[in-house]
Amino acid sequence: MDNHSPAVFLGDAPALDFLNSVSTPVDVPVDAIEDGEGLLHWLDQAKLVSPETLEAIRAQALPGELDKVADQARNLREWFRTFVREHRGKQLRRDALAELEPLNRLLERDEGYSRVVARQTDEGEVFDFQPMRKWRSPEALLLPVGEALGRFVCDEDFSNVKACEGPSCTLLFADHTRGHRRRWCSMALCGNRAKQAAHRHRVRQA
């Protein structure tokens, strides 16, 4: 899984990081989920699926099966991107619920359950009620992504969802800063580029 480029995690929300799994860091779009191995690598970086589960799913997958799941993940990503772009910058209204039916159909496939587990802490051993999931096929890899999208819809204020103001940047983020004045995906990337462009403009004007 180390042969793929590191993914971009600047969205301040797992759902937006999923949308940002395709980005244009320079001129050419780079898709972190271009194939099945890319999907496994991204899920590992996003910490949505444990490394042990990913290895087990890789071992049981039929030839080409993971690539098909990656294709489904890209379709899910672009469907949700359309939803976010339509509703970002304003409060999400009840009538948007009908648009979320594809997401609800995905979530209905989940075989989740919970179990009591023991966990060691500095104070001693404690018991946790831990959510679990049955990974019956590689398609189950879409379920933690769907869960992240569902939680985002329910928990995030869409008024704070913004697109980076970089001219060629495609990244989205949730603005959780005080005053909600964030403009860039990252000051180290698009923010500095904007400052340099403004400086060159002032020099030319002078």
N, C-alpha and C positions, 0 to 999 in steps of 0.2 A: 504493500500500500504506500510505500515511500516514493514511488516513481511519479506521483502526481504532485502538482504545485500546491502549496498551502492555500487554503481557501481564505476568503475575506470575511472577517467578523467585525463589522463596524456598525451594524444596524441597531445595536442595543436592544435587540429582541430576536429570539431564535427564528421566528417566522420570517422576519425581514432578512436575517442572515441566509435563510434558505433562498429567498428571492435573489439575494446578492451572490449566490453561488455561480452566477454568470455575470461577468463584469468586463469593463473595458479599461484596464489599467493604463494603456497607452493609446493605441489606435485600433487594435484587433481584439474582438471579444474573446474572452477566455472562459470556458465552461468547465467548472470543477466536476460536473456530473455528466461528462460526455460519454461515459460508458459505465459498465457495472462496477469495475474496480474503482472508478472515480466516485461512484455513489458510496461504496464501502468506506473509502478514504474520507469523504466529506462527513458521513455519519460519525466516524471515529473522531474527527476534529471537533465536530459540534457536540460531542459527548451525548448524543441522543441514543446510542446503542453501545453496549459494552464491547470491548475488543474480543472477549471470549465468544460472545454471540455472533459477532461478525465472522470470526474464524469458522465457527460451526456452520453458519449459513453458506460460506464460501465452499466448504468441503462437501456439502450436500447438494449444491446447485448443479443443475444439468448444464451442458454447454450452451452458451447463449442466453441462459435464463436470467442472469443478473443484468445483462445488457437490456433485456426487455423491461425489467423492473426500472432500470435507469431511465428508459424512454417514458415510462409511466410517471416517474418522478418529475421529469422535465415538463410533461404535459400538465401535471398538477401545479408545478411552479408557475407556468405561464398563465394558467387559469386564475390562480390566486393573485398574480401580479395585476391582471386586468381588474379584479375586484378591488385591490388596494388602491390602484391609481384612480379608480372611479370615486372612491369614498374618502381618500386621504384629505386631510386639512379641514374636516368637518365632523360633527358628531354622527356616529353610525345610527341610522334610523331603523325602526322595526321592519319597514318594508324591504330592507336588505336581506331579511331572513330567507326569502325564497331563492335568492341568488346563491345561498350557501348549501343548497341541497346536494351538490356533488361532494362537498366535504362531509356532510352528515352520512351519505351513503358509504364513504370510505370508513368513517368511524364505526359504523355498524358492523364492520367485519372484524373488529378487535375481539380477541379472546383474552381479555384481561382478568386478573384475579389478584387476591392479596394473600399474604402469608405472614406468620409471625417469625421473625428472625432475631438472632442475638448479635449484638454489636458491642465491641470493646471501646470504652471511653477511659479518660484519665481517672474518673471516679469509680470505675469498675464496669462490669458487664451490664448492659441494659437490653430490653426487648423493644423491637420496632415492628410496626405494622406496615409492611413494605408492599407496594404495588408490583405485580409481576405480569409477564405476558408470555403466551405460548407462541413460539416461532415455528409454525407448521410449514411455512414455505418462504422463499425469498420475497414474495410480495408483502409479507408481514413487515418488511423494512419500511414500508410507506406509512405504517400506523403511528410510530412516534412522531413522524413529520406531521401527519394529520392532527395529532394531539397538540403539537406546538402551534399549528395554524388556528385550531379551535380555541385554545387558551388566549391567543393573541386577539382574536375577534371579541372574546368576552371580557378580557381584562385591560386591553389597551384603549386609550382615548385616541380615536382616529384623528382628532384635531392636531395631535402632536406628530403625526406621520408626515414626513417631508421627503422630497427628492433633493439630492445634492445639487447645489447651484453651479457646479463645475460644468462648463459648456459641453463636454463630451462624456461626462460621468453618468452612469446609469444606476448608481447605488441609491437605495432608500434607507432611511433611518427613523427611529422614534426619538424625538427631541425631548429628553428628560432633564435638560439643563434648567437652571433657575432663570426665569424670564422667557424661556423657550426661544432663545435667539440663535440657536445653532443653525448654521447655513451650509456646512460642508460635511461630507462623509468623514473626512479627517483633515485637521489642519496641516498635518505632515504631507498630505497629498494635494488635494484640490485647494485647500486653504492657502498654502504657500504658492501654488501656481497662480492663484488669483492675485496675491500680493505682488508677485513678480510682474504679472501682466499690467497691474495698475501702476507699478513703478516705471515700467517701460513707457507707458502711455504719458505719464507726467514728464518724463525726460523728453519725449518727442514734442510735447506741448511747449516745454521750455525752450 
